[in-house]
Amino acid sequence: MIESIIVVLQQLPAEGILAMAFLFAFVENLFPPSPSDVLLVVLGTLVGAEIVGFVPTLIAATSGSVLGFTAAYALGARYGERLADSPLVPFITRDLIARVEAWFAKYHGLIVLGNRFLAGTRAVVSFVAGITRQPFSRTVILCAISATAWNALLIYAGSAVGENWRNIDGWLSVYGWVVTGLIVVGGIIWYIRKRQRRSQN
């Protein structure tokens, strides 16, 4: 699939490439999992080939990330925990919502700031930010900072490795599994401690 997308990207004008950068980043927030990280690396190879500029690509991708996050935030604020009961968003469960709510209670804006680097929970963070009614302006600003840093890293990596982008794909896969594993372990520890506190009361 990705190979086919690459062929299409290479045939697009610069404006089309920027539109795709926006679309890839936007969709990931609402319909995970998506290969947006890998595709941004691929777009970075086009930056390295001087087909499109680094700054315009970064702006397009970050705009997509922020608007996608905002859309998910709005859905969370509007529909709340009913999302956990909807088959349309199977990646959102009540347990996961409770876990992310606990993160917000403890770490506040740091969760949004690190959002783009949290593989496996990005979309959930944006939905739960809306569910818990985190301050909107501050949340969007922190999301923009996080998205800018992550997208810049991916695009630069793609421009640096060129046709060897598959090496980055492998590292992203490992990174995703490691971070997801740490999140799962953290969730288990949080659940055990919660049970212990309840039993002590």
N, C-alpha and C positions, 0 to 999 in steps of 0.2 A: 504494500500500500504506500509506504513512505517513498519507495523508489518512483512510483507513478506520480506522486505529488511533486517530487523533485523535478521530474521531466516537465510538468506543467509550469512550475515556478521559473524554470530556465527559459521558457518561451514567453513569459510575461514582460511587459514594459515595467519601468521603475515604479510607476504609479500602482500597477497591479500587484507588484511584490509588496509594497507598503500596505495595500489593502489586505493582503493575505496575512501579513504580520499582525495587523490589528485583529483580524478574524480569529487567527489561531489563539491569540492571547485572551480574547473575549470569551470564546466558547469554552475554554478550559474551566472557567469559574462556574459554569452552569451545567456542563455535561461531562464531568470527569468519569473515568480517566481518559485523557486525550494525550496524543504525542506532541503537545505544543513545545515542550522543552527541546526535543530533538529537532523539531521543525525550525525553531529559532536558531539552533546551531547551523542547520542547513542554510537558512537565510544569511547567517553570518559568513558562510562561504561565498555567497554572492556579494557581500560587502567586501570581502577580501579580493574578489575578482573585479572590484570597482564597477559593478553593474548597478549598485545602489549605494547610497551613502550610509555611514554608521549612525550619525545623529538622526536623520529622518527615520531609519528603521527602528531605532531605539524609541523615538517619540511615538511612532505608530504602534509598536508592541506594548509600550507602557500605557498608552491611552486605552488600548483594548483591555489590558489587565485591570486598570482602574474602573472602567465602565462596566466590565463584567463583574467585578467585586461589588460595585454599587448596585447593580441589578440584583445580585444574590442577596445583598444586605436588605434591599427593599422587599424582596420576597419573604425573607425571614421575619422582617418587621410586620409584614402584612398577614402572613399565614401562621407564624409562630411554630409551635411544636406539632401542628397538624401535618407539617411536611414530613415528620418522621413516620406518619401513618400512610403516606402516599406512595403508591408503587411507581410514581413518576420520578421520584428521587430516592432510589433504593440505597444510595450510599450514605443517606442520613438516617441514623437510628437514634432512639431515645438515649441509649447508653453513651453514644458518641456525643450527643448534644450535652448531656450531663458532664461528660469529661471536659469538653471545651469550655463550658460555663465555669467549671472549677478553675481552669487555666485563666480565664478572664478575671475571676475573682481574686486570684493570687498575683497574676503578672500584668493585668490591665493591658495597656497599649503595646507592651512588648510582644504580645502574641500576634498582633496585626503587623508589627514591624518585622517580625521574623516569618511572617506568613508565607512568602514566596519560597522560603528555604525549607518549609515543612512539607516534604513530599508525603502524599497520602491524606492530608487533612486540609489542603488549601481551600477547597470549595466549602468544606464544613465550617471553617473559621469565618468565612464571609457570611454564610447563612446564620450562624450563631451570633455573630456581631449584631445582626439585625434583630434576632430573637430577643437578645438581652438588652437591646436598645443602647448600644455603646454610643458615645457622643459622635454624631455623624461627621462633622467637619474634621475633628481630630483623627477619626478612624480613616477617612479618605486620604488625608495627608500622609499618615503612617503607611497606608497601603501603597501610595504613590512612591514613597521612598524605598520601600521593600521591593516593589516591582521594578523600579529603575535600576537598582543594584543588581538584582537577579538577571534581568533581561540583558543588561550591559555585559554581564559576565558571560552569558551564553552566546551572544552575538560576537563578542570579541574572541571567544574560544573558537567559534566557527571560522572567523576570518583568519585566525592564526593557523589552524590545522588544515584548512582547505579541503581537499578531496579525502583526507583521512578523518572526516567527521564521524565515521562509525566508531572510532576509538573513544570519542566523547560520549557517544550513545552508550557504549559499554560502561563507562564510568558513571553516567547518569543512572543507569539501571542499578548498579551496585549502591550508589548513593541513596536511591529511592528505597531499596530494600533495607539498608542500614538504618535510615531515619525512621522508616515505618516500624521496624523492629524495636527501636528505642521508644517510639510512641506507644507501642503495644505494651512493652514492659512497664513504662511509666503509668499506663492506664491500669495495669494489673496491681501495681504497688498502691496507686491511689484508691482502688476499689478495696484492697485488703485493709488499708488504714481506715477507710470509711467504715467498714464492717467492725473493725476493732473499737473505734470510737463509739459506735452504736451499742456494742456489747458492754462497754464500760459505763454507759449511762443508765 
